[in-house]
Amino acid sequence: MAVHVPVAKIFPSVQLPVLKMVSEENETEYELRSTIFGIHMPLKACRCLLTGKRESGKTSLLFQCAVTCALEGRKVDFVSHARFQSLPLSVHGAPSPDPLLMKHVHILYHQDRSSLLEYLASIHTSPAPPDAILVDDIDFYATHPKTQDTGSTIAQLCAYLVDAAAFVDTNRTKSQTLTQDSNQRCLLIASVTTTTSAGEVALEHVYRGFLPTVLQISGVEGTNDVYQLSLYSNGAAQANCIITYEIKDNIRLLDYNIGDAAFGMSQDFTQE
């Protein structure tokens, strides 16, 4: 299974190696859970947290993922609390959001937490549930309306999100054989806006408990429009892959590194 599932959908022109997911759920435990309860939990590689500050291209990268999924024939629900005045920037060399592809991308506007939770619950009764659920600024919903226990609220939102994907994967077994191939599984990505220069996420450990694959956007020192997208697969402390990109009239790939090269690059160039 490829560990670079979300990255490949955002930057499809990047040739990333297909590696075995060594830290995925234990196969015996996975099969036992599926056999006894009939529930197929979404794979860890398909449960992603995207973090980055505003103006870092975060929403554009998330939307590019939606468009690429649509090109693959997948039905995508893209959730946002803010209406688009125009479509987000595209990634150079990636599929463009033409009218034909956009038929597979449903942009849903939910203004508060109860509306988002109602939508996620409704997936259980949908005759045609989505193949990918992408939520932009899920942290917005954790604070709108305000709550005294933000951590519990984040956990509730993420639990609903994962539960919806589990329903999609479980329901799909009724019509086809479902494997651990990530391309057959429901993809979840939720983004969070960071507010500090270090890119810290408040209560990040709560998000990671549900969304263990992290895509972290950080600025590159000495630049205003160059960023790095770092992939941390399944809670890894070391980046598996780092993609450097520039934001102009579109998002343009500058360079990428994988493995040890990615780790060294993140130490040398990423802003603290």
Residue pairs with C-beta under 8 A, 6 or more apart in sequence:
1 18
1 20
1 21
1 24
1 43
1 45
1 180
1 181
1 182
2 8
2 16
2 18
2 19
2 45
2 182
3 19
3 21
3 45
3 231
3 233
3 234
3 240
4 16
4 17
4 19
4 231
4 240
4 241
5 45
5 46
5 182
5 183
5 187
5 213
6 48
6 50
6 65
6 187
6 189
6 213
6 215
6 231
7 14
7 16
7 215
7 229
7 231
7 241
7 243
8 14
8 16
9 64
9 65
9 68
9 69
9 187
10 61
10 64
10 65
10 68
10 91
10 94
10 229
11 91
11 94
11 229
11 243
11 245
11 253
11 256
12 68
12 93
12 94
12 95
13 93
13 94
13 253
14 243
14 253
14 256
16 241
16 256
16 258
17 258
21 43
21 44
21 45
21 233
21 234
23 44
23 233
23 234
23 235
23 236
24 43
24 44
24 45
24 180
24 234
25 41
25 43
25 44
27 180
30 41
30 180
33 39
33 41
34 40
38 170
38 173
39 166
39 170
40 166
40 169
40 170
40 172
40 173
40 178
41 162
41 166
41 169
42 162
42 165
42 166
42 169
42 185
42 186
42 188
43 180
43 182
43 185
44 212
44 213
44 234
45 182
45 213
45 233
45 234
46 165
46 182
46 185
46 186
46 187
46 188
46 213
47 162
47 165
47 188
47 210
47 211
47 212
47 213
48 187
48 188
48 189
48 190
48 211
48 213
48 214
48 215
49 189
49 190
49 191
49 192
49 204
49 207
49 208
49 211
49 212
49 213
49 214
49 215
50 58
50 61
50 62
50 189
50 190
50 191
50 192
50 214
50 215
50 217
51 58
51 191
51 192
51 193
51 194
51 199
51 201
51 204
51 214
51 215
51 216
51 217
52 58
52 191
52 193
52 194
52 199
52 216
52 217
52 218
52 227
53 193
53 194
53 195
53 199
53 217
53 219
54 193
55 247
56 217
56 219
56 227
56 247
57 89
57 217
57 227
57 245
57 247
57 251
58 136
58 191
58 193
58 217
59 80
59 88
59 136
59 191
60 88
60 89
60 90
60 91
60 247
60 251
61 91
61 215
61 217
61 229
61 251
62 78
62 88
62 134
62 136
62 189
62 191
63 78
63 87
63 88
63 97
63 134
64 88
64 90
64 91
64 94
64 251
65 132
65 134
65 187
65 189
66 76
66 78
66 105
66 132
66 134
67 90
67 94
67 95
67 96
67 97
67 101
67 102
67 105
68 94
68 95
69 76
69 104
69 105
69 131
69 132
69 187
70 76
70 95
70 101
70 102
70 103
70 104
70 105
71 95
71 101
72 183
73 104
74 104
74 131
74 132
74 187
75 104
75 106
75 128
75 129
75 130
75 131
75 132
76 104
76 105
76 106
76 130
76 131
76 132
76 133
76 134
77 106
77 108
77 130
77 132
77 133
77 134
78 105
78 106
78 107
78 108
78 134
78 136
79 108
79 109
79 110
79 116
79 119
79 133
79 134
79 135
79 136
80 107
80 108
80 109
80 110
80 136
80 137
81 109
81 110
81 111
81 112
81 136
81 137
81 140
81 141
81 144
82 109
82 137
83 109
84 107
87 97
89 247
89 249
89 250
89 251
90 96
90 97
90 250
90 251
91 245
91 250
91 251
91 252
91 253
92 250
92 251
92 252
92 253
93 253
95 101
97 105
106 130
108 119
110 116
110 119
110 141
111 144
112 141
112 144
112 145
113 141
113 142
113 144
113 145
113 153
113 157
116 135
116 141
116 157
116 160
117 156
117 157
117 160
120 133
120 160
120 161
120 163
120 164
121 160
121 164
123 129
123 130
123 133
123 164
123 167
123 168
124 164
124 167
129 164
129 167
129 168
129 171
130 168
130 186
131 168
131 186
131 187
132 186
132 187
132 188
132 189
133 161
133 164
133 165
133 186
133 187
133 188
133 189
134 187
134 188
134 189
134 190
135 141
135 161
135 189
135 190
135 191
136 191
137 191
137 192
137 193
138 154
138 157
138 158
138 161
138 190
138 191
138 192
138 207
139 154
139 192
139 193
139 201
139 202
140 193
141 157
142 150
142 153
142 154
142 157
143 150
143 153
147 153
150 202
150 203
151 203
151 206
154 203
154 206
154 207
155 206
155 209
155 210
158 190
158 206
158 207
158 209
158 210
158 211
159 210
161 188
161 190
161 210
162 188
162 210
164 186
165 185
165 186
165 187
165 188
168 186
169 178
169 185
169 186
172 178
172 184
178 184
178 185
188 211
189 215
190 207
190 211
192 201
192 204
192 207
194 200
194 201
197 219
197 271
197 272
198 271
198 272
199 216
199 217
199 218
199 271
201 207
208 214
208 235
212 234
212 235
213 231
213 232
213 233
213 234
214 231
214 232
214 235
215 229
215 230
215 231
215 232
216 229
216 230
216 232
217 227
217 228
217 229
217 230
218 227
218 228
218 230
218 270
218 271
219 226
219 227
219 228
219 270
219 271
220 226
220 227
220 228
220 244
220 269
220 270
220 271
221 269
221 270
221 271
225 246
225 247
225 248
226 244
226 245
226 246
226 247
226 254
227 244
227 245
227 246
227 247
228 242
228 243
228 244
228 245
228 265
228 266
228 269
228 270
229 242
229 243
229 244
229 245
230 239
230 241
230 242
230 262
230 266
230 270
231 239
231 240
231 241
231 242
232 238
232 239
232 240
233 240
238 263
239 262
239 263
239 266
240 258
240 259
240 262
241 256
241 257
241 258
241 262
242 256
242 257
242 258
242 262
242 265
242 266
243 253
243 255
243 256
244 253
244 254
244 255
244 256
245 251
245 252
245 253
245 254
246 252
246 254
257 264
257 265
